[in-house]
Amino acid sequence: MEGRATGRRANWPRVSQAGAPAPKVMARAARGGMASLLSALDELRALDDTDQVLRRAIELARDRIGLKRVGVFLLDPARNVMLGTWGMDLSCTVVDEHQVIYDLCGSDEEALRRSADERIHFTVFENCPIIEHHRGETRIAGRGWVAKTPIRSSDAAIGMMFNDAGLTGAPVDEAKQAQAAILCMMLGSMLDPVRGLAGRRAGPLFESPSQSLVSSAVEMLNKEPGMGGREIAAALNISESRLGRMFKAVKGVSLVDYRNRLRLERFVALLDRGGTNLLDAALEAGFGSYSHFHRVFRARLHATPREYLRPSNGERSAPRLLETIELGRPGGRGRRSSD
């Protein structure tokens, strides 16, 4: 009896009346907006890279659903900030907004609350700033309505889709907003930290694409502090300038400053262990030469290494090189508000 099915098998040919007509297709495929939405969902399901999914989502919201300007931000609940991914300028061209970070504002919180408590899938706000992030600059181009559609996993908010009419003055289209809400449901399922793409990624659950790249850069520096910005950017397959912008936005300090402070921290740790001189410790910490180390040390601490480590009283100074920054901190100042 083990492994035997317990259900009753139905014999449909015997149950059906002899000579009964065979079933035929009654309805044709969906048309119009719903057909476009279903096609868009199929496209997203075929992607397996989070950043590609996010970019393609706003393109599909524009091209298939018919929204004017669309952008997606991910929520970092630990810091209560929104992290940019992809958006559009006033000409509705897709632009990279990974460098944009802003504190969660009142209307964001209200849209998230209504979604969680009242199951209202999108909220439209009037008299909002129409914001454009373009070429590293953020500006308010005018005012108008903005629709905010939360992107939720099975138990929490992951981010938000924003859309507006730009400066066209076009009214809100409720039907299109409903389709955008369905699209965001699909995104929520795909980005679910447990069941979706995010669950298969390494690193923090709510890490944005830009944070992920910066985390990778930090990991490379931790393993090899002698790496330069150009070498790191090449390994990440992005430009050195873009890496620099993202690093400053996420960490609140430039890549060069971070790397130098990391090297100085390692230099002090090596000296504390003993058995090495200044030159060997500097080279092992990642500096290319002693002169480079000496220059960075003086610029940072306004003293030579010997003056700093051997004060006039002859007692060695305790390491205090990184008192102005925590290297492991996930973010810092320099956020750029978009609301």
Secondary structure, 3 states (H helix, E strand, C coil): CCCCCCCCCCCHHHHCCCCCCCCCCCCCCCCHHHHHHHHHHHHHHCCCCHHHHHHHHHHHHHHHHCCCEEEEEEEECCCCEEEEEEEECCCCCEEECCCCEEECCHHHHHHHHHHHHHCCCCEEEEEEEEEEEECCEEEEEEEEEEEEEEEECCCCEEEEEEEECCCCCCCCCHHHHHHHHHHHHHHHHHCCCCCCHHHHCCCCCCCCHHHHHHHHHHHHHHHCCCCCHHHHHHHHCCCHHHHHHHHHHHHCCCHHHHHHHHHHHHHHHHHHHCCCCHHHHHHHCCCCCHHHHHHHHHHHHCCCHHHHHCCCCCCCCCCCCCCCCCCCCCCCCCCCCCC
